[in-house]
Every structure is written in C-alpha cells, then in structure tokens.
Amino acid sequence: MNRRNLFAGGAAGAAAIAAPNLAGAQPRIRWRCPGSFPKSLDTLYGTHEFISRRVAELTDGAFQITVFGPGEVVPALNVMDAVGAGTVEAGFTSGYYYLGKDPSLAMVTCLPFGMSGRQHWAWLTHGGGRDLYKDVYRDQGVHGIPAGNTGAQMGGWFRKEIRNLEDLRGLKFRIAGYGGNVLGKLGVVTQQIGGTDIYPALERGVIDGAEWVGPYDDEKLGFNRVAQYYYYPGWWEYSPSIDMMVNAKAWDELPKQYQAILETVCAEAWHWMAARYDVLNPAALRRLIASGTQLRAFPRDVLTACYRATQELYAEIGTQNPRFKRIHEQWEKFRLDQIQWHRVAEDSLANFLAVTTSQR
C-alpha cells in the first residue's frame, strides 16, 4: 500500500471526524411561522422570508422556519393569538395590531409622534425598551424579538383634499394603532383592515382613505388607482417596528445556540428592511407623481390638532392602565432626550442640506 495515500486518507478521515456537523450535533427543529403582511410585498413579506432563509443557513439546515402569508394558516390580524395559544411556534407581526388586549402593546411597534427608526432601535436595545416589554409579551404567551422596521411612513391616500380640520369629520379611514384613536377624536371614522383587504374597500367606497406603508408598497398595492391625493407625514408611524413573536414555551425549549442565532438574524432583518425601503421609496414616489398622484402635506393646523389629541389620549390611557403609564413615562423621557440630541447633531445639518440642495 502507498504510505502517502494511507496517511492522506487517515488525515482526511480525522478531519472529517473533527469537523463540526451542526445539523447532526443539534436537534432538527421545524417551526411554522405565519405573518400579517401580503406575500405580494417583497420587502415586508420578503423580510419574513429573509429570516427563514438566514436561520437555515446559520444552522446548516437544522433549524427550519416555514413562513406563511395572511390567511394561509391564520388571518392577518390573529397571528399573535395563534402564537400565544401554541397553534404555531412563531409569527411575524406587529404588537400594535393587538392593543385591544393590552394598550402597552402599541408602544413596542410605535406611537403617534414618536421616534425615528434609529431612536426606536436605541430605545429597544439600549434604552430599556425590551426589558420593559418582557412581561407584556409573556402575558400574551409570547417572546418578542424586534425583526423589522419600515422607517418613516406616509400619511396615506385620500379621495379628496384635506385642507382643514373640517375635512376630516365623517371621513372613513383605514389605519392601525393609536393613530386611529387620535383621528377618532377629530371626527374620523376609523377601521383596522388587513393589508390584502384595503384596495377593494377603497375601490368600493367602503372607506374614503387608507394608510399602509410608503411609496414602494403603496404602488404595488395599487392605491394610486383608486385615490388621487397622497399625504405626508405619517405622524402616527414614524418608525413602526415588526416583531418575530415566538411561543413562550417554544422559546424556552429552544437550544441556547438557536436562541442566539434567531436573535442575531432578527437584528439583521430589522436593518435589512429599513435599508431596503430607503433605497426603493424615492424612485417609487417619483413614479407615482409622474402617473398623476397629487402629493400633499397635511396642513399645519391639522398636525397641531392631532398632536394635542395624541397627548390627551396618552393621559387618558395612563389613568386607566398603570402599566401603559409606567412604560410611557420612560419612553417619553427617552424620546425627549433623543429629540434634543438629534436637533443639535443631525437635524441642523439635514435642514441645511435640504435647503442648499433645493437651491442648486
């Protein structure tokens, strides 16, 4: 026998034995994970798929998360219920869809006149936000992991112009979260409708207007074909966060290595989504305007009235719910600190550049 081949074969065999085989060393886990967002949206639903793909890659296929769109396993707005009940192991959704169960669930997603994406991420990860939310989510039977953010959203589509507060009265408008409660104080008739059902409701006149995300997704859903006026800013969703919600028991039983991988992938996904929207939205907005969309800013008096109504709402909820009051007080202190810091360090330069660039 050739001694060189013998030693080569022995070395190869030893290397094969020594090399880690994650798929063989770790348990093979299969989860089902429905989401709240239409499969036609390649950034919202695409982030859902991104998480599944990256978890599989980092575990050599041992940990598989199968994703589903709205209605394939559970309806869009019942994802957290299914996760908490253990019907499925995980879900990709936003806490504010379920604020009827606990008003504090709205804050983990976003609150009207809240924080930017960077500020919200800072609050969640280093400002105490996730620590405050552990018990909130555990009460719903889930473990929540920040897993996406759309960045600043638009103010939505309207069939008629909004020139003053009077134009809001009696308006039927699709909106999620506490933005709907604020608008309700100003006479708007609000509804929460899943993403796939907005277009037909707007087309049939069941609603007079609707908000979703921003130019890229709104163009895909075709809202510009059934409403002419596109408003900004989306003051109710400055930086809405999306969570990977995991059944609490399933999370506790998940190997620590897999827990770490899922947390890491979700953090990656959070920034992947935000960056992708920043790339895609500008061109989409230009296309919408070129196709006849009328871009409008909310009048100052409308924004002011909405801001005042928002503060009234927070005070009212706080008197009824001590948990919301406690978390909101911490959130508000953090928000004010961030506003002052960004006003000095970033907003000043952003405003200068905006004016200077427009004069070129």
JOTAUR-V387846 format. One record per residue. PSI is psi as a letter, one per 30 degrees, with the letter a starting at -180 (* if undefined). Layout:
BEGIN
{{PSI} {PSI}}
END
This chain:
BEGIN
{{k} {j} {e} {e} {e} {e} {e} {e} {e} {e} {e} {e} {e} {e} {e} {e} {e} {f} {k} {k} {j} {e} {e} {e} {f} {l} {k} {j} {k} {j} {l} {k} {i} {l} {l} {g} {k} {k} {f} {f} {j} {f} {e} {e} {e} {e} {e} {e} {e} {e} {e} {e} {e} {e} {e} {e} {e} {f} {g} {h} {g} {e} {j} {k} {j} {k} {l} {k} {l} {k} {f} {e} {e} {l} {l} {e} {g} {g} {e} {e} {e} {e} {e} {e} {f} {g} {e} {l} {f} {l} {l} {j} {a} {k} {e} {f} {f} {g} {f} {f} {e} {j} {f} {f} {f} {e} {e} {f} {d} {l} {l} {k} {h} {b} {l} {l} {e} {e} {e} {e} {e} {e} {e} {e} {e} {f} {g} {f} {e} {e} {e} {f} {f} {e} {e} {e} {e} {e} {f} {g} {g} {l} {k} {k} {k} {k} {g} {l} {k} {f} {a} {k} {l} {l} {f} {l} {k} {k} {f} {l} {k} {j} {f} {a} {e} {e} {f} {f} {k} {f} {k} {j} {k} {k} {l} {l} {a} {f} {e} {e} {e} {e} {e} {e} {f} {g} {g} {k} {j} {l} {k} {j} {k} {l} {e} {f} {f} {e} {e} {e} {e} {e} {e} {f} {g} {e} {l} {f} {l} {k} {k} {c} {d} {a} {e} {e} {e} {e} {e} {e} {f} {g} {f} {f} {f} {f} {k} {e} {k} {j} {l} {l} {l} {i} {f} {f} {i} {e} {i} {k} {k} {k} {k} {j} {k} {k} {k} {e} {e} {e} {e} {e} {f} {k} {k} {e} {e} {e} {e} {e} {e} {e} {e} {e} {e} {e} {e} {e} {e} {e} {e} {e} {e} {e} {e} {e} {e} {e} {e} {f} {e} {e} {e} {e} {e} {e} {e} {e} {e} {f} {f} {f} {k} {j} {k} {k} {k} {k} {l} {e} {e} {e} {e} {e} {e} {e} {e} {e} {e} {e} {e} {e} {e} {e} {e} {e} {e} {e} {f} {f} {j} {e} {e} {e} {e} {e} {e} {e} {e} {e} {e} {e} {e} {e} {e} {e} {e} {e} {e} {e} {e} {e} {e} {e} {e} {e} {e} {e} {e} {e} {e} {e} {e} {e} {e} {e} {e} {f} {f} {*}}
END
